[in-house]
Amino acid sequence: MADQEKPPVENKKSGMQRLNTRRNRRNLALGMAASTLGIGVGVGAKSDPAAAPSAPLAMRDPEGVVSFSPTKSWDIEETKNEEVDFFIDFLRGKNHQKTKLWLERLGKYGPMIQEKLAERGMPQDLIWLATIESGLDPNAYSSADAAGLWQFIEETGERHGLEVTEYVDERRDPLAATDAALDYLSKLNKRFGGSWYLAAAGYNTGENRVERIVREKAGGRFGDESVFWQISKHLPSETRDYVPVMLAMGHIGKDPAKYGFGNLQMQEPLQFEEMKVPGGTPLSDVAKQIGVEPEVLYELNPHLIKKQTPPNREWSVRIPATAEGDQLA
């Protein structure tokens, strides 16, 4: 995610010409979606069925564990045009293996994101924005120094309450980063008169640039999703592709089998408990205490970037829900 405005690249070609001239490079790199995504294992939170509202698209088992279950309906405006179709073809074709992994990771992160969206009354379809940002990899890191599920750069993450220090990088914490991203998207949506397409564009390239272009090229007509397509050619190429990629991912995610993803092995929703430990404690020591491999705690605590708790303060380390013990002396 970028938050620094750069001069817009003007392109006087028609939409069809622009699409054709970009196809070769798109087959090699899909803007943000192809350049920043990596392979990793994420975490989720243990749900308290008495405290947390059910997400409309999630299903609970008898023990209250939530699983991801998308619906074919849309709660942002549905669009399927030539640009969206192009990226559907890319995601199901050349990018097939990565797309499959992203869909399978929805099993792990989808329920957490869905519940946080439901708590705020925000569209469930914003989950596709996170999916294309990082492939749902909390350790994803881009050439623009953006990190985590929602690809915050440091300044923007800190502006929205995320700690980024030598020991802790909450951009990599799936829960904290999701809260920050939804705060930011809510502000963007309000700024752009209720348009989620413009909010997504602002999330990618910076809200000031998007607002300026809408005022210059669309008469300041906020709140109408068609405005994105009107100003698209005036946006940087990555942002021009961003909304179509998000929508393409949504079409596939809502009906994977239709697009050739019929044998998904959805990752298990991760649950965790928290264990208070002293500052400066290596995660390997916590792992030894509770009888798990250190890698288990590294995956549950990707925001502890030195694989230890920050010094001089007590810290709640995430441990598997089946582990015993609640304190490390």
KAQUIUR-V166029 format. One record per residue. N is the residue number from 1. RES is the residue in three letters. OMEGA is omega in whole degrees, -180 to 180 (NA if undefined). NEAR is the number of other ideal C-beta (glycine too) atoms within 8 Angstrom. D_FIRST is the distance of its C-alpha to the first C-alpha in whole Angstrom. Layout:
n-><N | N>
res-><RES | RES>
omega-><OMEGA | OMEGA>
near-><NEAR | NEAR>
d_first-><D_FIRST | D_FIRST>
This chain:
n-><1 | 2 | 3 | 4 | 5 | 6 | 7 | 8 | 9 | 10 | 11 | 12 | 13 | 14 | 15 | 16 | 17 | 18 | 19 | 20 | 21 | 22 | 23 | 24 | 25 | 26 | 27 | 28 | 29 | 30 | 31 | 32 | 33 | 34 | 35 | 36 | 37 | 38 | 39 | 40 | 41 | 42 | 43 | 44 | 45 | 46 | 47 | 48 | 49 | 50 | 51 | 52 | 53 | 54 | 55 | 56 | 57 | 58 | 59 | 60 | 61 | 62 | 63 | 64 | 65 | 66 | 67 | 68 | 69 | 70 | 71 | 72 | 73 | 74 | 75 | 76 | 77 | 78 | 79 | 80 | 81 | 82 | 83 | 84 | 85 | 86 | 87 | 88 | 89 | 90 | 91 | 92 | 93 | 94 | 95 | 96 | 97 | 98 | 99 | 100 | 101 | 102 | 103 | 104 | 105 | 106 | 107 | 108 | 109 | 110 | 111 | 112 | 113 | 114 | 115 | 116 | 117 | 118 | 119 | 120 | 121 | 122 | 123 | 124 | 125 | 126 | 127 | 128 | 129 | 130 | 131 | 132 | 133 | 134 | 135 | 136 | 137 | 138 | 139 | 140 | 141 | 142 | 143 | 144 | 145 | 146 | 147 | 148 | 149 | 150 | 151 | 152 | 153 | 154 | 155 | 156 | 157 | 158 | 159 | 160 | 161 | 162 | 163 | 164 | 165 | 166 | 167 | 168 | 169 | 170 | 171 | 172 | 173 | 174 | 175 | 176 | 177 | 178 | 179 | 180 | 181 | 182 | 183 | 184 | 185 | 186 | 187 | 188 | 189 | 190 | 191 | 192 | 193 | 194 | 195 | 196 | 197 | 198 | 199 | 200 | 201 | 202 | 203 | 204 | 205 | 206 | 207 | 208 | 209 | 210 | 211 | 212 | 213 | 214 | 215 | 216 | 217 | 218 | 219 | 220 | 221 | 222 | 223 | 224 | 225 | 226 | 227 | 228 | 229 | 230 | 231 | 232 | 233 | 234 | 235 | 236 | 237 | 238 | 239 | 240 | 241 | 242 | 243 | 244 | 245 | 246 | 247 | 248 | 249 | 250 | 251 | 252 | 253 | 254 | 255 | 256 | 257 | 258 | 259 | 260 | 261 | 262 | 263 | 264 | 265 | 266 | 267 | 268 | 269 | 270 | 271 | 272 | 273 | 274 | 275 | 276 | 277 | 278 | 279 | 280 | 281 | 282 | 283 | 284 | 285 | 286 | 287 | 288 | 289 | 290 | 291 | 292 | 293 | 294 | 295 | 296 | 297 | 298 | 299 | 300 | 301 | 302 | 303 | 304 | 305 | 306 | 307 | 308 | 309 | 310 | 311 | 312 | 313 | 314 | 315 | 316 | 317 | 318 | 319 | 320 | 321 | 322 | 323 | 324 | 325 | 326 | 327 | 328 | 329>
res-><MET | ALA | ASP | GLN | GLU | LYS | PRO | PRO | VAL | GLU | ASN | LYS | LYS | SER | GLY | MET | GLN | ARG | LEU | ASN | THR | ARG | ARG | ASN | ARG | ARG | ASN | LEU | ALA | LEU | GLY | MET | ALA | ALA | SER | THR | LEU | GLY | ILE | GLY | VAL | GLY | VAL | GLY | ALA | LYS | SER | ASP | PRO | ALA | ALA | ALA | PRO | SER | ALA | PRO | LEU | ALA | MET | ARG | ASP | PRO | GLU | GLY | VAL | VAL | SER | PHE | SER | PRO | THR | LYS | SER | TRP | ASP | ILE | GLU | GLU | THR | LYS | ASN | GLU | GLU | VAL | ASP | PHE | PHE | ILE | ASP | PHE | LEU | ARG | GLY | LYS | ASN | HIS | GLN | LYS | THR | LYS | LEU | TRP | LEU | GLU | ARG | LEU | GLY | LYS | TYR | GLY | PRO | MET | ILE | GLN | GLU | LYS | LEU | ALA | GLU | ARG | GLY | MET | PRO | GLN | ASP | LEU | ILE | TRP | LEU | ALA | THR | ILE | GLU | SER | GLY | LEU | ASP | PRO | ASN | ALA | TYR | SER | SER | ALA | ASP | ALA | ALA | GLY | LEU | TRP | GLN | PHE | ILE | GLU | GLU | THR | GLY | GLU | ARG | HIS | GLY | LEU | GLU | VAL | THR | GLU | TYR | VAL | ASP | GLU | ARG | ARG | ASP | PRO | LEU | ALA | ALA | THR | ASP | ALA | ALA | LEU | ASP | TYR | LEU | SER | LYS | LEU | ASN | LYS | ARG | PHE | GLY | GLY | SER | TRP | TYR | LEU | ALA | ALA | ALA | GLY | TYR | ASN | THR | GLY | GLU | ASN | ARG | VAL | GLU | ARG | ILE | VAL | ARG | GLU | LYS | ALA | GLY | GLY | ARG | PHE | GLY | ASP | GLU | SER | VAL | PHE | TRP | GLN | ILE | SER | LYS | HIS | LEU | PRO | SER | GLU | THR | ARG | ASP | TYR | VAL | PRO | VAL | MET | LEU | ALA | MET | GLY | HIS | ILE | GLY | LYS | ASP | PRO | ALA | LYS | TYR | GLY | PHE | GLY | ASN | LEU | GLN | MET | GLN | GLU | PRO | LEU | GLN | PHE | GLU | GLU | MET | LYS | VAL | PRO | GLY | GLY | THR | PRO | LEU | SER | ASP | VAL | ALA | LYS | GLN | ILE | GLY | VAL | GLU | PRO | GLU | VAL | LEU | TYR | GLU | LEU | ASN | PRO | HIS | LEU | ILE | LYS | LYS | GLN | THR | PRO | PRO | ASN | ARG | GLU | TRP | SER | VAL | ARG | ILE | PRO | ALA | THR | ALA | GLU | GLY | ASP | GLN | LEU | ALA>
omega-><178 | 178 | 178 | -176 | 174 | 178 | -179 | 177 | -179 | 180 | -174 | 179 | 176 | 178 | -180 | 179 | 180 | -180 | -179 | -176 | 180 | -171 | -178 | -179 | 179 | 178 | 178 | -178 | -175 | -180 | -180 | -173 | -178 | -173 | -173 | -172 | 178 | 179 | 180 | 179 | -175 | -178 | 174 | -177 | 173 | -176 | 173 | -174 | -180 | -174 | -174 | 178 | 177 | 173 | -176 | -176 | -177 | 179 | -180 | 173 | -176 | 180 | 177 | 178 | -176 | 175 | -178 | -180 | -176 | 176 | 180 | 179 | 180 | 171 | 156 | -176 | 178 | 175 | 174 | -179 | -175 | 179 | 180 | 180 | 178 | -177 | 171 | 179 | 178 | -176 | -179 | -176 | -176 | -178 | -168 | -175 | 177 | 180 | 178 | 179 | 180 | 179 | -180 | 177 | 175 | 176 | -178 | -174 | -176 | -177 | 180 | -179 | 179 | -179 | 179 | 175 | -179 | 180 | -177 | -176 | -179 | -177 | 176 | -178 | 175 | 176 | -179 | 175 | 178 | -177 | -179 | 179 | -169 | -170 | -178 | 177 | -178 | -180 | 178 | -179 | -173 | 177 | 177 | 179 | 173 | -172 | 170 | -178 | -172 | 172 | 174 | 163 | -171 | -176 | -178 | 177 | -180 | 179 | 180 | 167 | -179 | 177 | 176 | -177 | 180 | -174 | -174 | 174 | -176 | 171 | -180 | 177 | -175 | -177 | -179 | -179 | 177 | 177 | -179 | -179 | -180 | 172 | -177 | -180 | 177 | 179 | 180 | 180 | 178 | -179 | -177 | 170 | 178 | 179 | 177 | 177 | 179 | 176 | 179 | 178 | 178 | 177 | -177 | -170 | -178 | -173 | -179 | 179 | -178 | 180 | -180 | -178 | 178 | 180 | -177 | -170 | -178 | 175 | 179 | -176 | 179 | 174 | -179 | -176 | 180 | -179 | 179 | -178 | 178 | -176 | -172 | -175 | 180 | 179 | 172 | -173 | -180 | -180 | 176 | -179 | -166 | -180 | 175 | 178 | 179 | 180 | 178 | 178 | 178 | 178 | -180 | -176 | 180 | -178 | -173 | -176 | 180 | -175 | 174 | 178 | -174 | -177 | -179 | 173 | -174 | 178 | -178 | 173 | -179 | 174 | 177 | 167 | 177 | -177 | -179 | -180 | 179 | 176 | 177 | -179 | 176 | 177 | 178 | 177 | 177 | 180 | 180 | -179 | -175 | 173 | 175 | 176 | 180 | -178 | 178 | -180 | 176 | 180 | 180 | -175 | -176 | -180 | 175 | -164 | 175 | 179 | 173 | 178 | 180 | -177 | 170 | 172 | 176 | -176 | 176 | 180 | 177 | 180 | 179 | -177 | -179 | -177 | -180 | 178 | -179 | -179 | 176 | -176 | NA>
near-><11 | 10 | 7 | 5 | 6 | 7 | 3 | 9 | 6 | 6 | 6 | 3 | 7 | 5 | 10 | 7 | 8 | 11 | 11 | 7 | 7 | 9 | 9 | 6 | 7 | 12 | 7 | 6 | 7 | 12 | 12 | 14 | 12 | 10 | 10 | 15 | 11 | 9 | 5 | 9 | 6 | 16 | 15 | 13 | 9 | 9 | 12 | 7 | 7 | 3 | 4 | 8 | 6 | 9 | 12 | 8 | 9 | 14 | 6 | 11 | 7 | 4 | 4 | 9 | 10 | 14 | 12 | 13 | 7 | 9 | 8 | 5 | 4 | 8 | 6 | 10 | 7 | 6 | 7 | 7 | 8 | 8 | 10 | 13 | 10 | 13 | 15 | 12 | 8 | 13 | 14 | 12 | 7 | 5 | 12 | 10 | 6 | 9 | 13 | 10 | 10 | 13 | 13 | 11 | 13 | 16 | 11 | 14 | 14 | 12 | 14 | 13 | 12 | 16 | 15 | 11 | 14 | 13 | 8 | 8 | 4 | 10 | 8 | 13 | 10 | 14 | 13 | 12 | 11 | 15 | 13 | 12 | 13 | 14 | 14 | 12 | 13 | 15 | 9 | 16 | 8 | 11 | 5 | 7 | 8 | 13 | 12 | 17 | 16 | 13 | 14 | 16 | 12 | 9 | 7 | 11 | 16 | 10 | 6 | 11 | 8 | 13 | 7 | 10 | 7 | 3 | 10 | 10 | 12 | 13 | 15 | 13 | 13 | 15 | 8 | 11 | 18 | 14 | 10 | 15 | 14 | 13 | 10 | 11 | 14 | 10 | 8 | 13 | 11 | 8 | 11 | 16 | 9 | 8 | 14 | 13 | 12 | 16 | 13 | 13 | 14 | 15 | 11 | 11 | 13 | 10 | 9 | 7 | 13 | 16 | 11 | 8 | 13 | 15 | 9 | 7 | 8 | 11 | 4 | 6 | 8 | 12 | 7 | 8 | 11 | 6 | 14 | 12 | 7 | 8 | 13 | 9 | 9 | 9 | 14 | 9 | 9 | 10 | 11 | 9 | 13 | 15 | 10 | 12 | 15 | 12 | 14 | 15 | 15 | 11 | 12 | 15 | 13 | 9 | 9 | 10 | 7 | 5 | 11 | 7 | 12 | 6 | 4 | 9 | 5 | 10 | 11 | 6 | 13 | 10 | 11 | 13 | 11 | 8 | 15 | 10 | 12 | 9 | 10 | 8 | 13 | 7 | 15 | 9 | 9 | 15 | 13 | 7 | 8 | 12 | 7 | 10 | 5 | 10 | 6 | 10 | 15 | 10 | 10 | 13 | 11 | 15 | 12 | 13 | 9 | 6 | 9 | 10 | 14 | 12 | 7 | 5 | 7 | 7 | 11 | 8 | 16 | 11 | 15 | 11 | 8 | 3 | 11 | 4 | 9 | 5 | 7 | 11 | 3>
d_first-><0 | 4 | 7 | 9 | 12 | 13 | 16 | 16 | 18 | 21 | 22 | 26 | 26 | 27 | 25 | 27 | 27 | 23 | 23 | 26 | 25 | 21 | 23 | 24 | 20 | 19 | 21 | 20 | 16 | 14 | 11 | 8 | 11 | 13 | 12 | 10 | 12 | 15 | 18 | 19 | 21 | 19 | 21 | 22 | 25 | 28 | 29 | 32 | 33 | 35 | 32 | 29 | 29 | 29 | 26 | 28 | 26 | 27 | 31 | 32 | 35 | 38 | 37 | 34 | 31 | 29 | 28 | 25 | 27 | 25 | 27 | 28 | 27 | 24 | 23 | 21 | 22 | 23 | 23 | 24 | 25 | 25 | 21 | 20 | 24 | 22 | 19 | 22 | 24 | 21 | 20 | 24 | 25 | 24 | 21 | 23 | 24 | 20 | 20 | 23 | 21 | 18 | 21 | 23 | 20 | 20 | 24 | 22 | 19 | 20 | 23 | 21 | 18 | 21 | 23 | 20 | 20 | 23 | 24 | 22 | 23 | 20 | 20 | 20 | 18 | 15 | 15 | 15 | 11 | 11 | 13 | 11 | 8 | 10 | 14 | 14 | 14 | 14 | 15 | 12 | 11 | 9 | 11 | 8 | 9 | 6 | 9 | 10 | 11 | 8 | 5 | 6 | 6 | 10 | 11 | 9 | 10 | 14 | 14 | 14 | 16 | 15 | 17 | 16 | 19 | 21 | 22 | 20 | 16 | 15 | 12 | 14 | 16 | 16 | 18 | 16 | 13 | 14 | 16 | 13 | 11 | 14 | 15 | 12 | 12 | 16 | 16 | 14 | 16 | 19 | 18 | 18 | 21 | 20 | 18 | 16 | 15 | 14 | 12 | 10 | 10 | 9 | 6 | 5 | 7 | 8 | 11 | 14 | 14 | 14 | 17 | 18 | 18 | 20 | 22 | 23 | 23 | 24 | 26 | 24 | 24 | 22 | 22 | 23 | 21 | 23 | 21 | 18 | 20 | 22 | 19 | 18 | 19 | 18 | 15 | 13 | 14 | 10 | 10 | 14 | 13 | 11 | 13 | 16 | 14 | 14 | 17 | 19 | 18 | 19 | 22 | 23 | 22 | 24 | 27 | 26 | 30 | 30 | 28 | 29 | 28 | 31 | 31 | 28 | 29 | 27 | 26 | 28 | 26 | 26 | 28 | 28 | 31 | 30 | 32 | 33 | 33 | 34 | 32 | 31 | 32 | 31 | 30 | 32 | 35 | 34 | 34 | 37 | 38 | 37 | 38 | 35 | 33 | 31 | 28 | 28 | 27 | 25 | 23 | 24 | 22 | 19 | 18 | 21 | 20 | 24 | 25 | 27 | 27 | 27 | 30 | 32 | 31 | 32 | 29 | 29 | 28 | 27 | 30 | 31 | 33 | 36 | 36 | 39 | 39 | 37 | 37 | 38 | 40>
